[in-house]
């Protein structure tokens, strides 16, 4: 089953390669979506793919780098859309 989630992540998530790590992990697991930095020092992303992978995505990103520290994650369900790839937005 394919799902899509919106994540708002806070902590030490800017200036530590979070966006590129998030994109690399998403591509490795065949997920689609996007990630971007917000002006309030949070990171926002939408991630779409198989339910089991999307449900564990943030943990997989956190384990991919010792430089970042996720302190809080807000997540919400979204409608699945037709898209390809995972993109870093600026």
N, CA, C and O atoms as a GROMACS GRO file, in nm:
protein
  360
    1UNK      N    1   0.085  -0.119   0.000
    1UNK     CA    2   0.000   0.000   0.000
    1UNK      C    3   0.090   0.125   0.000
    1UNK      O    4   0.181   0.137   0.082
    2UNK      N    5   0.062   0.215  -0.091
    2UNK     CA    6   0.138   0.340  -0.100
    2UNK      C    7   0.069   0.448  -0.016
    2UNK      O    8  -0.052   0.465  -0.022
    3UNK      N    9   0.151   0.520   0.062
    3UNK     CA   10   0.099   0.630   0.143
    3UNK      C   11   0.188   0.753   0.120
    3UNK      O   12   0.296   0.742   0.062
    4UNK      N   13   0.142   0.868   0.165
    4UNK     CA   14   0.219   0.992   0.159
    4UNK      C   15   0.205   1.063   0.293
    4UNK      O   16   0.095   1.073   0.348
    5UNK      N   17   0.318   1.111   0.345
    5UNK     CA   18   0.315   1.184   0.472
    5UNK      C   19   0.390   1.316   0.460
    5UNK      O   20   0.486   1.329   0.384
    6UNK      N   21   0.342   1.412   0.536
    6UNK     CA   22   0.410   1.541   0.551
    6UNK      C   23   0.479   1.538   0.686
    6UNK      O   24   0.418   1.504   0.788
    7UNK      N   25   0.609   1.574   0.687
    7UNK     CA   26   0.687   1.578   0.810
    7UNK      C   27   0.739   1.719   0.833
    7UNK      O   28   0.782   1.786   0.739
    8UNK      N   29   0.735   1.765   0.957
    8UNK     CA   30   0.800   1.888   0.999
    8UNK      C   31   0.895   1.847   1.112
    8UNK      O   32   0.852   1.803   1.218
    9UNK      N   33   1.025   1.863   1.086
    9UNK     CA   34   1.129   1.810   1.174
    9UNK      C   35   1.205   1.925   1.239
    9UNK      O   36   1.243   2.020   1.171
   10UNK      N   37   1.227   1.916   1.369
   10UNK     CA   38   1.305   2.019   1.439
   10UNK      C   39   1.416   1.953   1.519
   10UNK      O   40   1.414   1.832   1.544
   11UNK      N   41   1.513   2.034   1.557
   11UNK     CA   42   1.632   1.988   1.629
   11UNK      C   43   1.754   2.041   1.558
   11UNK      O   44   1.750   2.150   1.501
   12UNK      N   45   1.862   1.966   1.561
   12UNK     CA   46   1.983   2.005   1.487
   12UNK      C   47   1.969   1.942   1.348
   12UNK      O   48   2.023   1.835   1.320
   13UNK      N   49   1.895   2.013   1.261
   13UNK     CA   50   1.860   1.958   1.130
   13UNK      C   51   1.898   2.051   1.014
   13UNK      O   52   1.876   2.016   0.898
   14UNK      N   53   1.954   2.167   1.044
   14UNK     CA   54   2.003   2.254   0.937
   14UNK      C   55   2.152   2.273   0.953
   14UNK      O   56   2.204   2.282   1.064
   15UNK      N   57   2.222   2.278   0.840
   15UNK     CA   58   2.366   2.295   0.841
   15UNK      C   59   2.442   2.166   0.873
   15UNK      O   60   2.562   2.170   0.901
   16UNK      N   61   2.373   2.053   0.869
   16UNK     CA   62   2.436   1.925   0.900
   16UNK      C   63   2.415   1.821   0.789
   16UNK      O   64   2.440   1.703   0.810
   17UNK      N   65   2.369   1.866   0.672
   17UNK     CA   66   2.347   1.776   0.560
   17UNK      C   67   2.217   1.698   0.565
   17UNK      O   68   2.203   1.596   0.498
   18UNK      N   69   2.122   1.747   0.644
   18UNK     CA   70   1.996   1.674   0.661
   18UNK      C   71   1.923   1.654   0.529
   18UNK      O   72   1.880   1.543   0.497
   19UNK      N   73   1.910   1.761   0.450
   19UNK     CA   74   1.833   1.750   0.324
   19UNK      C   75   1.893   1.647   0.230
   19UNK      O   76   1.821   1.568   0.170
   20UNK      N   77   2.025   1.649   0.218
   20UNK     CA   78   2.090   1.556   0.125
   20UNK      C   79   2.088   1.413   0.178
   20UNK      O   80   2.078   1.318   0.101
   21UNK      N   81   2.098   1.398   0.309
   21UNK     CA   82   2.085   1.265   0.368
   21UNK      C   83   1.943   1.214   0.348
   21UNK      O   84   1.923   1.098   0.312
   22UNK      N   85   1.844   1.301   0.370
   22UNK     CA   86   1.704   1.263   0.351
   22UNK      C   87   1.678   1.220   0.207
   22UNK      O   88   1.608   1.122   0.183
   23UNK      N   89   1.735   1.292   0.112
   23UNK     CA   90   1.718   1.257  -0.030
   23UNK      C   91   1.786   1.125  -0.062
   23UNK      O   92   1.730   1.042  -0.133
   24UNK      N   93   1.907   1.105  -0.011
   24UNK     CA   94   1.981   0.982  -0.037
   24UNK      C   95   1.907   0.860   0.018
   24UNK      O   96   1.896   0.758  -0.050
   25UNK      N   97   1.856   0.871   0.141
   25UNK     CA   98   1.781   0.760   0.202
   25UNK      C   99   1.652   0.734   0.123
   25UNK      O  100   1.617   0.619   0.098
   26UNK      N  101   1.583   0.840   0.085
   26UNK     CA  102   1.460   0.823   0.007
   26UNK      C  103   1.488   0.752  -0.124
   26UNK      O  104   1.415   0.660  -0.162
   27UNK      N  105   1.592   0.793  -0.193
   27UNK     CA  106   1.625   0.729  -0.321
   27UNK      C  107   1.666   0.584  -0.300
   27UNK      O  108   1.630   0.497  -0.381
   28UNK      N  109   1.740   0.557  -0.194
   28UNK     CA  110   1.783   0.420  -0.165
   28UNK      C  111   1.664   0.327  -0.146
   28UNK      O  112   1.668   0.211  -0.188
   29UNK      N  113   1.558   0.377  -0.084
   29UNK     CA  114   1.441   0.295  -0.056
   29UNK      C  115   1.328   0.314  -0.157
   29UNK      O  116   1.217   0.263  -0.137
   30UNK      N  117   1.354   0.387  -0.264
   30UNK     CA  118   1.255   0.402  -0.371
   30UNK      C  119   1.138   0.492  -0.334
   30UNK      O  120   1.030   0.479  -0.391
   31UNK      N  121   1.159   0.585  -0.239
   31UNK     CA  122   1.054   0.678  -0.199
   31UNK      C  123   1.058   0.801  -0.287
   31UNK      O  124   1.162   0.835  -0.344
   32UNK      N  125   0.946   0.868  -0.300
   32UNK     CA  126   0.940   0.992  -0.375
   32UNK      C  127   0.899   1.106  -0.282
   32UNK      O  128   0.855   1.082  -0.169
   33UNK      N  129   0.916   1.230  -0.330
   33UNK     CA  130   0.876   1.346  -0.252
   33UNK      C  131   0.977   1.458  -0.261
   33UNK      O  132   1.046   1.474  -0.362
   34UNK      N  133   0.985   1.535  -0.153
   34UNK     CA  134   1.076   1.650  -0.150
   34UNK      C  135   1.111   1.686  -0.006
   34UNK      O  136   1.044   1.643   0.088
   35UNK      N  137   1.218   1.765   0.009
   35UNK     CA  138   1.263   1.814   0.139
   35UNK      C  139   1.313   1.957   0.121
   35UNK      O  140   1.372   1.990   0.017
   36UNK      N  141   1.291   2.042   0.222
   36UNK     CA  142   1.343   2.179   0.217
   36UNK      C  143   1.363   2.233   0.357
   36UNK      O  144   1.296   2.191   0.452
   37UNK      N  145   1.457   2.328   0.369
   37UNK     CA  146   1.476   2.402   0.494
   37UNK      C  147   1.371   2.510   0.505
   37UNK      O  148   1.332   2.569   0.404
   38UNK      N  149   1.325   2.537   0.626
   38UNK     CA  150   1.235   2.649   0.653
   38UNK      C  151   1.314   2.758   0.725
   38UNK      O  152   1.418   2.732   0.785
   39UNK      N  153   1.263   2.880   0.719
   39UNK     CA  154   1.331   2.993   0.782
   39UNK      C  155   1.335   2.984   0.935
   39UNK      O  156   1.418   3.049   0.998
   40UNK      N  157   1.247   2.904   0.994
   40UNK     CA  158   1.245   2.891   1.141
   40UNK      C  159   1.337   2.778   1.191
   40UNK      O  160   1.323   2.734   1.305
   41UNK      N  161   1.429   2.733   1.106
   41UNK     CA  162   1.528   2.630   1.138
   41UNK      C  163   1.471   2.489   1.148
   41UNK      O  164   1.537   2.399   1.200
   42UNK      N  165   1.350   2.469   1.098
   42UNK     CA  166   1.294   2.335   1.086
   42UNK      C  167   1.319   2.287   0.942
   42UNK      O  168   1.358   2.364   0.855
   43UNK      N  169   1.295   2.160   0.922
   43UNK     CA  170   1.300   2.101   0.788
   43UNK      C  171   1.164   2.041   0.760
   43UNK      O  172   1.105   1.975   0.845
   44UNK      N  173   1.114   2.066   0.640
   44UNK     CA  174   0.983   2.019   0.599
   44UNK      C  175   1.000   1.922   0.483
   44UNK      O  176   1.085   1.943   0.396
   45UNK      N  177   0.919   1.816   0.481
   45UNK     CA  178   0.926   1.724   0.369
   45UNK      C  179   0.796   1.648   0.351
   45UNK      O  180   0.717   1.632   0.443
   46UNK      N  181   0.777   1.602   0.229
   46UNK     CA  182   0.670   1.511   0.196
   46UNK      C  183   0.735   1.386   0.140
   46UNK      O  184   0.824   1.394   0.055
   47UNK      N  185   0.690   1.271   0.189
   47UNK     CA  186   0.751   1.144   0.152
   47UNK      C  187   0.639   1.047   0.113
   47UNK      O  188   0.538   1.036   0.182
   48UNK      N  189   0.660   0.978   0.002
   48UNK     CA  190   0.559   0.886  -0.049
   48UNK      C  191   0.623   0.753  -0.087
   48UNK      O  192   0.732   0.750  -0.144
   49UNK      N  193   0.554   0.645  -0.055
   49UNK     CA  194   0.602   0.512  -0.091
   49UNK      C  195   0.531   0.405  -0.011
   49UNK      O  196   0.426   0.431   0.048
   50UNK      N  197   0.588   0.284  -0.008
   50UNK     CA  198   0.526   0.176   0.069
   50UNK      C  199   0.514   0.213   0.217
   50UNK      O  200   0.604   0.273   0.275
   51UNK      N  201   0.400   0.178   0.276
   51UNK     CA  202   0.370   0.219   0.413
   51UNK      C  203   0.481   0.184   0.512
   51UNK      O  204   0.517   0.267   0.595
   52UNK      N  205   0.536   0.063   0.505
   52UNK     CA  206   0.638   0.024   0.602
   52UNK      C  207   0.763   0.110   0.593
   52UNK      O  208   0.823   0.141   0.695
   53UNK      N  209   0.803   0.150   0.472
   53UNK     CA  210   0.921   0.234   0.457
   53UNK      C  211   0.896   0.379   0.497
   53UNK      O  212   0.980   0.442   0.561
   54UNK      N  213   0.781   0.433   0.460
   54UNK     CA  214   0.749   0.571   0.499
   54UNK      C  215   0.735   0.581   0.650
   54UNK      O  216   0.779   0.679   0.710
   55UNK      N  217   0.675   0.481   0.711
   55UNK     CA  218   0.657   0.483   0.857
   55UNK      C  219   0.789   0.481   0.934
   55UNK      O  220   0.794   0.530   1.047
   56UNK      N  221   0.895   0.428   0.876
   56UNK     CA  222   1.024   0.423   0.944
   56UNK      C  223   1.126   0.519   0.884
   56UNK      O  224   1.243   0.516   0.922
   57UNK      N  225   1.084   0.602   0.791
   57UNK     CA  226   1.175   0.689   0.716
   57UNK      C  227   1.259   0.782   0.805
   57UNK      O  228   1.380   0.788   0.789
   58UNK      N  229   1.196   0.853   0.897
   58UNK     CA  230   1.269   0.949   0.981
   58UNK      C  231   1.378   0.877   1.062
   58UNK      O  232   1.489   0.928   1.076
   59UNK      N  233   1.347   0.761   1.115
   59UNK     CA  234   1.445   0.685   1.192
   59UNK      C  235   1.563   0.645   1.103
   59UNK      O  236   1.678   0.650   1.146
   60UNK      N  237   1.533   0.606   0.981
   60UNK     CA  238   1.640   0.568   0.887
   60UNK      C  239   1.728   0.689   0.855
   60UNK      O  240   1.850   0.675   0.844
   61UNK      N  241   1.668   0.806   0.839
   61UNK     CA  242   1.746   0.927   0.813
   61UNK      C  243   1.834   0.959   0.934
   61UNK      O  244   1.953   0.986   0.918
   62UNK      N  245   1.778   0.956   1.053
   62UNK     CA  246   1.852   0.986   1.177
   62UNK      C  247   1.973   0.894   1.192
   62UNK      O  248   2.080   0.940   1.231
   63UNK      N  249   1.958   0.768   1.161
   63UNK     CA  250   2.066   0.671   1.177
   63UNK      C  251   2.174   0.686   1.070
   63UNK      O  252   2.281   0.626   1.082
   64UNK      N  253   2.148   0.764   0.967
   64UNK     CA  254   2.243   0.781   0.857
   64UNK      C  255   2.348   0.887   0.883
   64UNK      O  256   2.442   0.899   0.806
   65UNK      N  257   2.335   0.965   0.991
   65UNK     CA  258   2.432   1.070   1.019
   65UNK      C  259   2.443   1.095   1.169
   65UNK      O  260   2.342   1.104   1.240
   66UNK      N  261   2.566   1.106   1.217
   66UNK     CA  262   2.587   1.138   1.358
   66UNK      C  263   2.580   1.288   1.383
   66UNK      O  264   2.574   1.330   1.499
   67UNK      N  265   2.579   1.370   1.278
   67UNK     CA  266   2.581   1.515   1.292
   67UNK      C  267   2.445   1.574   1.324
   67UNK      O  268   2.436   1.681   1.384
   68UNK      N  269   2.339   1.506   1.284
   68UNK     CA  270   2.206   1.562   1.306
   68UNK      C  271   2.144   1.502   1.431
   68UNK      O  272   2.178   1.392   1.475
   69UNK      N  273   2.050   1.579   1.489
   69UNK     CA  274   1.977   1.530   1.606
   69UNK      C  275   1.832   1.576   1.593
   69UNK      O  276   1.801   1.694   1.609
   70UNK      N  277   1.746   1.482   1.564
   70UNK     CA  278   1.604   1.511   1.552
   70UNK      C  279   1.546   1.515   1.693
   70UNK      O  280   1.556   1.418   1.768
   71UNK      N  281   1.484   1.628   1.728
   71UNK     CA  282   1.424   1.642   1.861
   71UNK      C  283   1.273   1.626   1.858
   71UNK      O  284   1.213   1.580   1.955
   72UNK      N  285   1.211   1.666   1.746
   72UNK     CA  286   1.065   1.658   1.739
   72UNK      C  287   1.023   1.639   1.593
   72UNK      O  288   1.081   1.699   1.502
   73UNK      N  289   0.923   1.557   1.572
   73UNK     CA  290   0.868   1.535   1.438
   73UNK      C  291   0.717   1.547   1.445
   73UNK      O  292   0.651   1.477   1.522
   74UNK      N  293   0.662   1.636   1.364
   74UNK     CA  294   0.517   1.642   1.344
   74UNK      C  295   0.490   1.574   1.211
   74UNK      O  296   0.557   1.602   1.111
   75UNK      N  297   0.393   1.485   1.209
   75UNK     CA  298   0.362   1.419   1.083
   75UNK      C  299   0.213   1.416   1.061
   75UNK      O  300   0.134   1.408   1.155
   76UNK      N  301   0.176   1.422   0.935
   76UNK     CA  302   0.035   1.414   0.898
   76UNK      C  303   0.023   1.338   0.767
   76UNK      O  304   0.112   1.340   0.683
   77UNK      N  305  -0.090   1.271   0.752
   77UNK     CA  306  -0.118   1.195   0.630
   77UNK      C  307  -0.161   1.290   0.519
   77UNK      O  308  -0.224   1.393   0.543
   78UNK      N  309  -0.127   1.253   0.397
   78UNK     CA  310  -0.164   1.331   0.280
   78UNK      C  311  -0.218   1.237   0.174
   78UNK      O  312  -0.204   1.115   0.184
   79UNK      N  313  -0.280   1.295   0.072
   79UNK     CA  314  -0.325   1.215  -0.042
   79UNK      C  315  -0.205   1.179  -0.128
   79UNK      O  316  -0.114   1.260  -0.146
   80UNK      N  317  -0.205   1.058  -0.180
   80UNK     CA  318  -0.100   1.012  -0.271
   80UNK      C  319  -0.112   1.088  -0.402
   80UNK      O  320  -0.222   1.111  -0.451
   81UNK      N  321   0.002   1.128  -0.458
   81UNK     CA  322   0.003   1.198  -0.586
   81UNK      C  323   0.092   1.122  -0.684
   81UNK      O  324   0.168   1.033  -0.644
   82UNK      N  325   0.082   1.158  -0.810
   82UNK     CA  326   0.165   1.097  -0.914
   82UNK      C  327   0.292   1.179  -0.928
   82UNK      O  328   0.288   1.294  -0.971
   83UNK      N  329   0.406   1.121  -0.892
   83UNK     CA  330   0.533   1.193  -0.902
   83UNK      C  331   0.647   1.094  -0.920
   83UNK      O  332   0.630   0.975  -0.897
   84UNK      N  333   0.761   1.144  -0.960
   84UNK     CA  334   0.880   1.063  -0.974
   84UNK      C  335   0.994   1.127  -0.899
   84UNK      O  336   1.009   1.250  -0.900
   85UNK      N  337   1.076   1.047  -0.834
   85UNK     CA  338   1.197   1.094  -0.771
   85UNK      C  339   1.174   1.166  -0.639
   85UNK      O  340   1.061   1.191  -0.597
   86UNK      N  341   1.286   1.198  -0.576
   86UNK     CA  342   1.286   1.272  -0.451
   86UNK      C  343   1.377   1.394  -0.472
   86UNK      O  344   1.489   1.379  -0.520
   87UNK      N  345   1.329   1.512  -0.437
   87UNK     CA  346   1.399   1.636  -0.471
   87UNK      C  347   1.428   1.721  -0.349
   87UNK      O  348   1.348   1.728  -0.256
   88UNK      N  349   1.544   1.785  -0.350
   88UNK     CA  350   1.578   1.887  -0.252
   88UNK      C  351   1.526   2.018  -0.308
   88UNK      O  352   1.562   2.058  -0.418
   89UNK      N  353   1.443   2.085  -0.230
   89UNK     CA  354   1.390   2.216  -0.271
   89UNK      C  355   1.466   2.326  -0.199
   89UNK      O  356   1.512   2.309  -0.086
   90UNK      N  357   1.477   2.440  -0.267
   90UNK     CA  358   1.547   2.555  -0.209
   90UNK      C  359   1.453   2.671  -0.193
   90UNK      O  360   1.494   2.777  -0.145
   0.00000   0.00000   0.00000
